[in-house]
Amino acid sequence: MSKPTAPDTDSAVWTRISNDGVDWDQFDSAAYFDHNYGSLRDDDRHIIEIVSDFFQEQKRRYPDQWRHKAIDVGAGANLYPALTMLPFAAEITLYERAATNCDWLQRQKAEPNESWWQFWSEMTNGRDDYRAIKDPLNLLSRRAQVKKGNIFNLPEDEYDMGTMFFVAESITNRDDEFKRALRTFIGSLRNHAPFAAAFMKDSSGYRVGNITFPAFSVGEQDIERQLSELARDVSIRPIESNGLRDGYGGMIVATGRRKK
Ligand SMILES: C[S@@+](CC[C@H](N)C(=O)[O-])C[C@H]1O[C@@H](n2cnc3c(N)ncnc32)[C@H](O)[C@@H]1O
């Protein structure tokens, strides 16, 4: 069965494509990885600085709150959000809808790509909690478990910290689904749990291999508006990025803690 993906014409803007209307099992993990994470770019370097500083600072501020359970939602073909949580969590769930990405994540656990060392090395830069880990990819393989699941069915109040990179705005072009995805991600965290989320800004959809996937166009204010209801200590930062592909206006990273 092949479900429709966003047509490659301007009319796609006018077509509402829901998350269920896409065949996520056609997501080409290898093509996505090669294009995005085969080597470290400056935009991801900047995101890593912000997110690693944030998680380390949370540990300094709340030293008695060891984070048992972490989740990376819509992990796709990316290990670096999970790596940012590695020093602080005993278990990390890599939560993903596409069967192709779940298989890819399982294979990476056993045989991680060399490029992850570039991402890790950026995290260790001046940060003791990361530097204390000598064999991060091996440790990640022991702490991480891949779970096939749908963001809209995440359990409530379950996780002690979380990441969600390029998911809520990149799995639908419907505003209601973007908002619901953000709500269920934050809702899956316990009260006060720290999180980091990254977004493509003003995205009009994206191509992976031969398929175009939908996106909902967001800016800093949309994210701020949604998160203000769900989180405390929210910080939203623009990330300069260009040349990755056509049809986007940079990236945005948000950090904060869940509020109930
Ligand atoms: C643009 S990719 C982002 C992947 C990765 N987080 C990254 O940082 O590059 C969007 C991911 O969301 C996944 N996804 C789509 N719908 C989902 C859903 N309903 N629940 C969970 N994951 C979903 C896709 O399979 C894909 O891996």
The ligand as an SDF file (V2000), in Angstrom:
LIG
                    3D

 27 29  0  0  0  0  0  0  0  0999 V2000
   11.7810   15.1660   10.3050 C   0  0  0  0  0  0  0  0  0  0  0  0
   11.9400   13.6320   11.1040 S   0  0  0  0  0  0  0  0  0  0  0  0
   12.9080   14.0340   12.5440 C   0  0  0  0  0  0  0  0  0  0  0  0
   13.8080   12.9030   12.9520 C   0  0  0  0  0  0  0  0  0  0  0  0
   14.8030   13.2070   14.0610 C   0  0  0  0  0  0  0  0  0  0  0  0
   14.1370   13.5010   15.3190 N   0  0  0  0  0  0  0  0  0  0  0  0
   15.7670   14.2900   13.7330 C   0  0  0  0  0  0  0  0  0  0  0  0
   16.1160   15.0500   14.6510 O   0  0  0  0  0  0  0  0  0  0  0  0
   16.2550   14.4030   12.6180 O   0  0  0  0  0  0  0  0  0  0  0  0
   10.3190   13.3300   11.7880 C   0  0  0  0  0  0  0  0  0  0  0  0
   10.2520   11.9940   12.4720 C   0  0  0  0  0  0  0  0  0  0  0  0
    8.9820   11.8360   13.1120 O   0  0  0  0  0  0  0  0  0  0  0  0
    8.5250   10.4940   12.9040 C   0  0  0  0  0  0  0  0  0  0  0  0
    7.0710   10.4640   13.0570 N   0  0  0  0  0  0  0  0  0  0  0  0
    6.1100   10.7690   12.1550 C   0  0  0  0  0  0  0  0  0  0  0  0
    4.8890   10.6700   12.6880 N   0  0  0  0  0  0  0  0  0  0  0  0
    5.0610   10.2650   13.9670 C   0  0  0  0  0  0  0  0  0  0  0  0
    4.1530    9.9670   15.0110 C   0  0  0  0  0  0  0  0  0  0  0  0
    2.8410   10.0850   14.8510 N   0  0  0  0  0  0  0  0  0  0  0  0
    4.6670    9.5520   16.1960 N   0  0  0  0  0  0  0  0  0  0  0  0
    6.0070    9.4380   16.3590 C   0  0  0  0  0  0  0  0  0  0  0  0
    6.9070    9.7150   15.4060 N   0  0  0  0  0  0  0  0  0  0  0  0
    6.4480   10.1350   14.2040 C   0  0  0  0  0  0  0  0  0  0  0  0
    9.0160   10.1930   11.4930 C   0  0  0  0  0  0  0  0  0  0  0  0
    9.0040    8.8320   11.1990 O   0  0  0  0  0  0  0  0  0  0  0  0
   10.3990   10.8150   11.5180 C   0  0  0  0  0  0  0  0  0  0  0  0
   11.3400    9.9310   12.0600 O   0  0  0  0  0  0  0  0  0  0  0  0
  1  2  1  0
  2  3  1  0
  2 10  1  0
  3  4  1  0
  4  5  1  0
  5  6  1  0
  5  7  1  0
  7  8  2  0
  7  9  1  0
 10 11  1  0
 11 12  1  0
 11 26  1  0
 12 13  1  0
 13 14  1  0
 13 24  1  0
 14 15  1  0
 14 23  1  0
 15 16  2  0
 16 17  1  0
 17 18  1  0
 17 23  2  0
 18 19  1  0
 18 20  2  0
 20 21  1  0
 21 22  2  0
 22 23  1  0
 24 25  1  0
 24 26  1  0
 26 27  1  0
M  CHG  2   2   1   9  -1
M  END
$$$$
